[in-house]
Each structure stands twice: as structure tokens, then as C-alpha cells.
Amino acid sequence: MTATIGVIGAGAWGTALAQALASDGRDVLLWAREPELVEEINAQRSNSLFLPGARLAETIRATGAIAETDGCEILLLVTPAQHLAAVLSDLPTFPRDLVLCAKGIEAGTGRLMSEVAREAAPHSEIAVLSGPTFAHEVAAGLPTAVTLACGGKRRQWERLSTALARPNLRPYYSEDVIGAEIGGAVKNVLAIACGVVEGLGLGQNARAALIARGYAEMMRFGEALGAERDTLAGLCGLGDLVLTCTSTSSRNFSLGKALGEGHPPHELMADRRTVAEGAHTAPVLVELAARHGVTMPITMAVYHLLQGSPAREVVSNLLARPLTSEGPAA
């Protein structure tokens, strides 16, 4: 019997996932907070607010009543990371499998999304779906590969992979939930830094160097928190890092580009309808890095940028650091 699938969050990524999962004619329930968006999806088969241009499958049904997801055996949580705890608290009961699709770390607590979910839903099995995924490409049916990290290990993987895999959406198995989460969270901050390189016109050499050194930061931080190196070298780490650090389709890259061009951070954040998670993650990542004794100079530079420091000054300070050896430990 086919599992009933629900998607919580009708932003660009949530809508794209619903579209991919409905591509073979299966029913998908999509929860949206905005009543007008629920009406548009059901009546017009579109989401002009977050995913313009996509014609949504007839088997996607939107709802504004979160209680309707109670009967879903698999629930994909695609709300912004900072809202996950609140959304989970609104669910009257929990399905067997919760698949976390938000990429971030909870501000104020430093909790990973899996920690948030385990506390709110202790009887559910937690998995993390992460990887190099631009929503508009997934919605268009272009080939996409992701990491599906299963806390319940093989039996959970067998359930979820059967339910979620599609011809153009290919999951790869991992048991490393922490690694999958850290890759997705840290790459958002590094994408802001790469956007700054673009905004300042510093060239492709600088961007390539930043990606490489940023990856070293990701590895240091991940290992300090118990992530596996192979996970961070895969789709949800290096793969996602390369994608988001090289395209204006990335919200975080676009935010960094605007910062590099001299726009004040408070204005950029106020004007954004969609969330650049890296802006929320940078401060808590700096705090966690200090707590674990991990050196993350690029992450620290992004933090200073978001606090209002001029981009050229921040870059100059980064380049003026003492010379050292190359490698993840440096």
C-alpha cells in the first residue's frame, strides 16, 4: 500500500517537493499558512507567490488546516528552520516518519533541526533530506540527487526511499543525520560569502579559493559535532556548497551579492519575502564554533558583514590573517 505523503510549507522548496512527489500521479497534501495561497493552488494549479511559472499537478491538494496532515504516514517539514519548533507544536499528533527539509540551526538555542524535532515529536522517526536542490529545477522535473539521512537506519530508508524516489528525484542513503544537517546549514553561510565576492567584483579565483577554504571550515565544524567526513564530501555537503556558491538562484548568494554591492543588511533582510537562512545561521554558528574550539574565519567574516561592517574592510581583514598551512585543520 502506498504511503500517504504530506508536505508542511508551501514556499518554493515545499511546493517543488510536492510537485516532484506528485509527478507519477500520487496524491500529495500540501499545507500552506496563507489562505489565499491555498485557494490559488487548488483553483489555479499555481503558486505565483513563491514558485511562479510552475504548473502544479492535479493530485496536489493544498490545505490551511494543519490537522488534516494528521493522517499522513510520511510528513516532509519544509518550513523555515527558525519556525520548525512552532509548526511542530501545532501538530496534534505525529506521523511515523518526519523528514526534515529545512537547512539551518535554531537561533538562540543552537539546536540542529533533528534535535528540535526529537524534542517535539519523541515518538516519530526522524530523517533529513538535503542536497544540491534549486526549487525551480526540481519543480520542472530536471534530474536531482539528494542525501536521505535516516536516524531509523535501514528499515526507515526502505520505507522512505520507496515512497519518495522518482525517476528525476534520486535519494542516496546515509545514516549520518548530523552530517547532513551541518552540510546544509554551513553552506548557506558560505554562499553569502561567495555572493560578496561577486558583488565586489573580486573574480573567479577568489570565489574558488573561498569555496575550498569554506569547505575546510565545514569539515572542521562537522567533525567537532560528530559528522562523518564522507557525508560532508557528498551531496549534502560539497555538492550543495558548490551549487549555492555559484548561482544567483541561491537566496543566500543573492543576499551576499547585495551586501558586496554596498546595500545595508537591515534593508536587505526587511525587503525579503523569502528567507536567506544563512543570515540566521551565521550568528549561532559563530557561537557554536567558539564553544567547540573550531576556527571559522569565513563564517566570522559573514557575521561581521551582517552586523553592518563594510564588505571591503571585512575582506581585507580576512586576507590579512597570519599565513598558515592548507588543510581541514588549518
Secondary structure, DSSP 8 states (H G I E B T S, - for coil): ----EEEE--SHHHHHHHHHHTTTS--EEEE-S-HHHHHHHHHHS-BTTTBTT----TTEEEES-GGGGGG-SEEEE-S-GGGHHHHHHH-SS--SEEEE----B-TTT--BHHHHHHHH-TTSEEEEEESS--HHHHHTT--EEEEEEETTHHHHHHHHHHHH-BTTEEEEEES-HHHHHHHHHHHHHHHHHHHHHHHHT--HHHHHHHHHHHHHHHHHHHHHTT--HHHHTSIIIIIHHHHHTS-TTSHHHHHHHHHHTT--HHHHHHH-SS--HHHHHHHHHHHHHHHTT---HHHHHHHHHHTT--HHHHHHHHHTS-----STT-
